Amino acid sequence: MDKAFDVIVVGSGAGGLAAAATAALLGARVVVLEKAGQIGGTTATSGGEIWIPRSRQAIAAGIVDDADAVETYIRAVAKCGFDAARSRRFIDVAPNALAFFEQRTHVRYALMPGSPDYHSDQPGACSGGRSLAAEPFDGRQLGKTFNLVRKPLENAMIVGGTSVCTRLDMPRLLRAGSRPQDALYAARLVARSWQDRLAGFSRGTRMTNGNALVGRLLLTLLEAGVEIRLNHEVTGLCVVNGRVEGVDVRNAEHVTSLRASRGVVLAAGGFSHSSAWKTRLFPHVSQGQQHVSLPPKSNTGDSIAIAQTAGAGSLRNPDQPAAWTPVSNVPVGQGRTAPWPHFGDKGKPGVIAVDWQGRRFVNEADSYHAFVLALLAQSNAGRAAEAWLIADHRALRAYGLGAVRPHPWPVRKHLRSGYLLKGETIAELAGRTGLNADTLERTVAEFNRHAAEGRDPLFGRGESLFNRRSGDAARAPNPSLAPLIKAPFYALRVLPGDIGTFAGLPTDEHARVLGVTGVPINGLYAVGNDAATLFGGDYPAAGITLGPALTFGHIAARHALGAGWPANTDWT
Ligand SMILES: Cc1cc2nc3c(=O)[nH]c(=O)nc-3n(C[C@H](O)[C@H](O)[C@H](O)COP(=O)(O)OP(=O)(O)OC[C@H]3O[C@@H](n4cnc5c(N)ncnc54)[C@H](O)[C@@H]3O)c2cc1C
């Protein structure tokens, strides 16, 4: 053993950084061990949205919500995966944990008032106010450490490595071609990025979304003197008389052990890149098929084996082992492609999705997770999962599609690269995609007939509040639906992708890892995607992985240190 700490944190994503920040601010000696050469894990590439019901921000906005309604919603979506103790703990602690982060760290969040829970028809669902978005952050405050933060996804940055804030920048950038004040805004963002590059930063230092969350927590850790060791892979646990007292860790030079007097927090981000676990848990992978995994390659499920050598119980495998999104591969030059997650565009009016037969298979305006579940259901029937998003000219130019920006941005480069296919008629488009022309024509005609009346008898699209909010408020009679009538028509191929895993270690309401008999293992915690989801394999709202990651990171640190809970803050 070479050095002693109170708390050792394994992994530097939201779960790990939240635990480390809490522990450090409560006075502990903390080290964060990170296997990769960069800080931030999947979190740094994420949207950074958090689902924290009953936050100070929601109360200030006059949103009426209560703990029982939240519990009812979690119970309804998690079904037999419902964990009463962990859910109640999350509901009670989450708003206070966020308040702690906002008062004691640099973390700042703003309400997303128009963002309802995804299953707005389920009991306990909220019409808006439980999801929050990260405030952008000036990465220059991190000094040289900024360059060690993992970059956002390639497609989430614009010229000069500027990371784009979904909430604040995106609407203005999309209008930059038509409104001079937004063009100026875009020019300023880009100019700032180039200035940052000249000052020696690896990219623009305006951090947004999940990158901002990481930057903000990181600054707190730096100020609190927390050690962060990159390229340090935790390979095992030191267990003494049934209590976890440290970890084995290796880097390029040596293998060593570190001691933790109060606890080890596993926050290694789940198993998106473990072929063994994927083969075991994903039916389509066991049948020889693949999907795109967006988390970093270092998320290989190490914590599972590590915890199990200390007696952890078997993985809790919910209804779905991963969180899904459709992904398209955008050509980015030199034969390379970069993934584009389709979170919001697939449900815009005038866009539909069809399967390999040219038939609709899903309510396109439901969540990205639900979309891929329907897609995978086909691959389980023995066929690789892929779908086509089909749009008419009006929809494509009004909303864009994937990497294709709306009017007045040109579509030419996407047609040239083959990312986007075009046909003057639906039959011609079918020819380009290899879909059956008669079937696709029938599908579009059938959809159009009802969409014109604002109905979708096949999948009920546009019936839920979430569907309508994801559409275009200006469309009547239904914001989610418009017929595809204006030629030319376009198609874009999407594949299943995961944005993290849901199956995880069994934990209790204090984030302690449970042993095979269900008894907590002393000194061992798991948070973030290393712990099993609270939602039974569903994806019921924006921010449902990062909200619990922050909350249980906070809970784990407090429990490890035996720290009590402050009295309710004055806004509750
Ligand atoms: C494009 C995209 C958008 C998303 N948007 C959202 C969103 O807005 N809201 C939301 O809730 N969720 C979102 N998600 C999902 C969310 O990002 C993840 O669920 C979350 O970041 C997981 O956090 P974590 O702390 O568990 O792990 P991570 O952030 O992945 O961090 C885990 C870290 O552990 C390290 N590690 C692995 N093994 C070891 C080891 N043996 N030793 C040391 N370190 C190790 C890894 O290198 C990694 O850096 C999104 C995901 C993607 C891809």
The ligand as an SDF file (V2000), in Angstrom:
LIG
                    3D

 53 58  0  0  0  0  0  0  0  0999 V2000
  -24.6870   11.4630  -26.5580 C   0  0  0  0  0  0  0  0  0  0  0  0
  -25.1820   11.1370  -25.1730 C   0  0  0  0  0  0  0  0  0  0  0  0
  -26.0760   11.9990  -24.5490 C   0  0  0  0  0  0  0  0  0  0  0  0
  -26.5350   11.6960  -23.2670 C   0  0  0  0  0  0  0  0  0  0  0  0
  -27.3290   12.6110  -22.6490 N   0  0  0  0  0  0  0  0  0  0  0  0
  -27.7490   12.3560  -21.3930 C   0  0  0  0  0  0  0  0  0  0  0  0
  -28.4890   13.3370  -20.6790 C   0  0  0  0  0  0  0  0  0  0  0  0
  -28.6850   14.4740  -21.1320 O   0  0  0  0  0  0  0  0  0  0  0  0
  -28.9520   13.0010  -19.4360 N   0  0  0  0  0  0  0  0  0  0  0  0
  -28.7160   11.7710  -18.8750 C   0  0  0  0  0  0  0  0  0  0  0  0
  -29.1890   11.5140  -17.7620 O   0  0  0  0  0  0  0  0  0  0  0  0
  -27.9610   10.8460  -19.5200 N   0  0  0  0  0  0  0  0  0  0  0  0
  -27.4490   11.1280  -20.7350 C   0  0  0  0  0  0  0  0  0  0  0  0
  -26.6560   10.2070  -21.3570 N   0  0  0  0  0  0  0  0  0  0  0  0
  -26.2400    9.0010  -20.6160 C   0  0  0  0  0  0  0  0  0  0  0  0
  -25.1890    9.4120  -19.5680 C   0  0  0  0  0  0  0  0  0  0  0  0
  -24.1990   10.1870  -20.2070 O   0  0  0  0  0  0  0  0  0  0  0  0
  -24.5200    8.2320  -18.8810 C   0  0  0  0  0  0  0  0  0  0  0  0
  -25.4960    7.3580  -18.4070 O   0  0  0  0  0  0  0  0  0  0  0  0
  -23.6910    8.7470  -17.6890 C   0  0  0  0  0  0  0  0  0  0  0  0
  -22.7720    9.7110  -18.1410 O   0  0  0  0  0  0  0  0  0  0  0  0
  -22.9370    7.6450  -16.9670 C   0  0  0  0  0  0  0  0  0  0  0  0
  -22.2110    8.2630  -15.9230 O   0  0  0  0  0  0  0  0  0  0  0  0
  -21.2190    7.3960  -15.0370 P   0  0  0  0  0  0  0  0  0  0  0  0
  -20.6510    8.2900  -14.0060 O   0  0  0  0  0  0  0  0  0  0  0  0
  -21.8900    6.1620  -14.5850 O   0  0  0  0  0  0  0  0  0  0  0  0
  -20.0840    6.8990  -16.0680 O   0  0  0  0  0  0  0  0  0  0  0  0
  -19.1500    7.6570  -17.0950 P   0  0  0  0  0  0  0  0  0  0  0  0
  -19.4910    9.0790  -17.2340 O   0  0  0  0  0  0  0  0  0  0  0  0
  -19.1090    6.8440  -18.3350 O   0  0  0  0  0  0  0  0  0  0  0  0
  -17.7170    7.5880  -16.3910 O   0  0  0  0  0  0  0  0  0  0  0  0
  -17.1210    6.3310  -16.1120 C   0  0  0  0  0  0  0  0  0  0  0  0
  -15.6070    6.4920  -16.1050 C   0  0  0  0  0  0  0  0  0  0  0  0
  -15.0240    5.3410  -15.4680 O   0  0  0  0  0  0  0  0  0  0  0  0
  -13.8130    5.0360  -16.1150 C   0  0  0  0  0  0  0  0  0  0  0  0
  -13.4160    3.6390  -15.8370 N   0  0  0  0  0  0  0  0  0  0  0  0
  -13.8800    2.4990  -16.4180 C   0  0  0  0  0  0  0  0  0  0  0  0
  -13.2660    1.4220  -15.8860 N   0  0  0  0  0  0  0  0  0  0  0  0
  -12.3840    1.8930  -14.9620 C   0  0  0  0  0  0  0  0  0  0  0  0
  -11.4340    1.2540  -14.1110 C   0  0  0  0  0  0  0  0  0  0  0  0
  -11.2740   -0.0820  -14.0850 N   0  0  0  0  0  0  0  0  0  0  0  0
  -10.6460    2.0350  -13.3260 N   0  0  0  0  0  0  0  0  0  0  0  0
  -10.7780    3.3990  -13.3380 C   0  0  0  0  0  0  0  0  0  0  0  0
  -11.6700    4.0420  -14.1440 N   0  0  0  0  0  0  0  0  0  0  0  0
  -12.4670    3.2970  -14.9280 C   0  0  0  0  0  0  0  0  0  0  0  0
  -14.1360    5.2870  -17.5780 C   0  0  0  0  0  0  0  0  0  0  0  0
  -12.9420    5.4640  -18.3160 O   0  0  0  0  0  0  0  0  0  0  0  0
  -15.0110    6.5440  -17.5080 C   0  0  0  0  0  0  0  0  0  0  0  0
  -14.2230    7.7010  -17.6540 O   0  0  0  0  0  0  0  0  0  0  0  0
  -26.1350   10.4990  -22.6170 C   0  0  0  0  0  0  0  0  0  0  0  0
  -25.2230    9.6520  -23.2330 C   0  0  0  0  0  0  0  0  0  0  0  0
  -24.7350    9.9740  -24.4870 C   0  0  0  0  0  0  0  0  0  0  0  0
  -23.7200    9.0660  -25.1190 C   0  0  0  0  0  0  0  0  0  0  0  0
  1  2  1  0
  2  3  1  0
  2 52  2  0
  3  4  2  0
  4  5  1  0
  4 50  1  0
  5  6  2  0
  6  7  1  0
  6 13  1  0
  7  8  2  0
  7  9  1  0
  9 10  1  0
 10 11  2  0
 10 12  1  0
 12 13  2  0
 13 14  1  0
 14 15  1  0
 14 50  1  0
 15 16  1  0
 16 17  1  0
 16 18  1  0
 18 19  1  0
 18 20  1  0
 20 21  1  0
 20 22  1  0
 22 23  1  0
 23 24  1  0
 24 25  2  0
 24 26  1  0
 24 27  1  0
 27 28  1  0
 28 29  2  0
 28 30  1  0
 28 31  1  0
 31 32  1  0
 32 33  1  0
 33 34  1  0
 33 48  1  0
 34 35  1  0
 35 36  1  0
 35 46  1  0
 36 37  1  0
 36 45  1  0
 37 38  2  0
 38 39  1  0
 39 40  1  0
 39 45  2  0
 40 41  1  0
 40 42  2  0
 42 43  1  0
 43 44  2  0
 44 45  1  0
 46 47  1  0
 46 48  1  0
 48 49  1  0
 50 51  2  0
 51 52  1  0
 52 53  1  0
M  END
$$$$
